[in-house]
Amino acid sequence: FVVHYENGIFAAKVARLAEFFYTFIAADLQGAEDRARDRSHIFIFRNEKDWKTFQRVYWEGGLEWSFSMVEGPVMYLQQADNVSSSAEVLGHEMTHLVINRFFTQRLPLWLNEGMAEWYGEFAYAAFKGIKKSKRAQFQGLRSTIPVPQLLEMTSYPADPNAVRYFYDTSKHVVGFLQLERPPEKFVPFVNALMQGADAAGALTEVYGFAGAADFAAQFDKFRR
């Protein structure tokens, strides 16, 4: 990684976390390989004012509620109020960056964000040496986006309150696939989607579900 910064101390922490997250996520994506030839760049913004200026001038049409962004092999990271919060954001955005390096096609929105939420939590826990029970994090999800709707979404919800439901549901769907199904099937599932299969077809082909309705029914049992 190449890190662009103003605060050297914080940038050094970002660099260490970035390398750890990359190694953690890459090792977990069984069967996937980094296809990028060059190093990725990380631009750090020290405060919200600088971030808003960047969004307005250089990222016209960007999401106003976003805290940081990834575009291709480049990350734009806003520094949070503390290192812990910044690390969690970095874990989320680093997943997007690794995905862009490892997979040649853009993933469905729910899968892209669900993977980022998954690794944003568990990669940082691993970095700190915390043994966090993954199954304990996936109990009692009440407010959700209906799974058949989620699988077809190509844009974020217009209602800001629904954005959180979208992220939470996406994370739980990824958790369901990772915890309840053989982990070695996850990358083949992603590859099937990138090769043009729809979500229902890929779920049937790789995991053996009897279509989207069957998947949704089994997911509902998992999340309760």
C-alpha positions, 0 to 999 in steps of 0.5 A: 500500500501507498499511504498519503497523509498529514498525520504520520502517527495515525498513518503508521497505524493505518499502514499496519492495520491495512497490511493485517486486514489484507492478509486476513481477508486474502487468506479467508477467500479460499481459491481467490488470487490478487489480480492487481499488479500495483500497490493500492493507494490510501488517502487519509482525510484528517477531519470532516471538513476536508472530507466534505470538501473532497466529496463536493469537489472531486466526488460529485454525486457521492453518497452524503452519508458515507464516511469513507469510500473505495474506488477501484484500487484506491481508498479515501479514508476519513479519520474518525474521532479515535483509532478504534472507530477508524480501524473498524471503518478501515476494515470495512473499506479494506474489504472493498479494496481487496475485493476490487483487487481479487475479483474482476467484476463488480459484485452485487451491492448486497454481497459487496457491503455484506462482506465489508461489514463481516470483515470490518468486524471480525478482521479488527477483532483478530488484529486486537487478538480478541476471540469473538464468537461469530455465531453470537453476533448473528442472533435476533436481527429484527429489522431487515430488508426482505431477502428476495428484495435484497438480492435484486437491489442495485442501489442504496435505499432512498430512506436513510433509516433503511440504509442501516437495515440494508447493511445489517441484512447484508451482513447477516446474509453473508454470515449465514453463508459463511457459518451455515454452509461450507466456507470453501463454497463461498468463492465459487458462489462469488465467481458464479455471480461474476460469470453472469448467474443471478443470485437465485441460480448461483444459490441453487448451483453452488449451495443447493438451495431450491431457489430464492424463496427456500434461501429466504426461509432458511435465512429467517430461521438463522437470524431469529 
